[in-house]
Amino acid sequence: MANSKEEWQKYQEALRRGDKEAAAEYFRRYLEAKKAEGKGGGSRPTLVNLSTKAKDYPNAVPLEDIPRVIQEKPEFFELLRRMAGK
């Protein structure tokens, strides 16, 4: 199993390529790697968007739900893709 840093890099590359399925899978693998390294078992972090614009995804997404939301909500995927840079 790759370490969390490698999985994160693969996730970023998948976002830049626009590959939604791969991005979701690599993020899932990233979370598993963090947990295996003993760095993901404490708090339950949540990705929060403070924008007031209407969108088709929730404002707060728990990290473990991000892979599902990436696949289900194109607008959320595009937001992450913009954050990763093109």
C-alpha positions in Angstrom: 0.0 0.0 0.0 1.2 3.4 -0.9 1.7 6.1 1.8 -0.8 8.9 2.2 1.5 11.5 0.5 1.6 9.3 -2.7 -2.1 8.8 -2.7 -2.7 12.5 -2.2 -0.5 13.3 -5.2 -2.4 10.7 -7.3 -5.7 12.3 -6.2 -4.4 15.7 -7.2 -3.3 14.4 -10.6 -6.7 12.7 -11.2 -8.4 16.0 -10.4 -6.3 17.9 -12.9 -7.0 15.3 -15.5 -10.7 15.6 -14.8 -11.1 11.9 -14.0 -13.9 11.8 -11.5 -13.8 8.1 -10.7 -10.1 8.0 -10.2 -10.2 11.1 -8.0 -12.8 9.4 -5.8 -10.8 6.2 -5.6 -7.5 7.9 -4.8 -9.2 10.0 -2.1 -10.6 6.9 -0.6 -7.2 5.3 -0.7 -5.6 8.4 0.8 -8.0 8.2 3.8 -7.2 4.5 4.3 -3.4 5.3 4.1 -3.8 8.1 6.7 -5.6 5.7 9.0 -3.0 3.0 8.5 -0.3 5.5 9.4 -2.1 6.3 12.6 -2.9 9.9 11.5 -6.6 9.7 10.7 -8.4 8.1 13.7 -8.9 11.1 16.0 -11.2 13.9 15.1 -13.8 13.8 12.3 -12.8 16.6 10.0 -15.3 18.2 7.6 -14.7 20.1 4.4 -16.8 23.3 4.7 -17.7 25.8 1.9 -18.6 29.2 3.2 -19.9 30.5 -0.2 -23.4 31.9 -0.2 -24.0 30.9 -3.8 -26.6 28.2 -4.4 -25.1 24.8 -5.2 -26.2 21.3 -5.6 -24.1 19.8 -2.8 -24.1 20.4 1.0 -22.0 23.2 2.6 -20.3 20.7 4.9 -19.0 17.3 3.7 -17.4 14.9 6.2 -14.0 13.7 4.7 -15.2 10.1 4.5 -18.1 11.2 2.3 -16.0 13.1 -0.2 -15.4 10.2 -2.6 -19.2 9.6 -2.8 -20.0 13.3 -3.3 -17.2 13.6 -6.0 -19.0 11.0 -8.0 -22.5 12.2 -7.4 -22.2 16.0 -7.7 -20.4 17.4 -10.8 -20.3 20.9 -9.3 -18.5 19.6 -6.2 -16.0 17.8 -8.4 -15.4 21.0 -10.4 -14.8 23.0 -7.2 -12.2 20.5 -6.1 -10.6 20.5 -9.5 -10.3 24.3 -9.4 -8.8 24.1 -6.0 -6.2 21.6 -7.2 -5.2 23.9 -10.1 -5.2 23.1 -13.7 
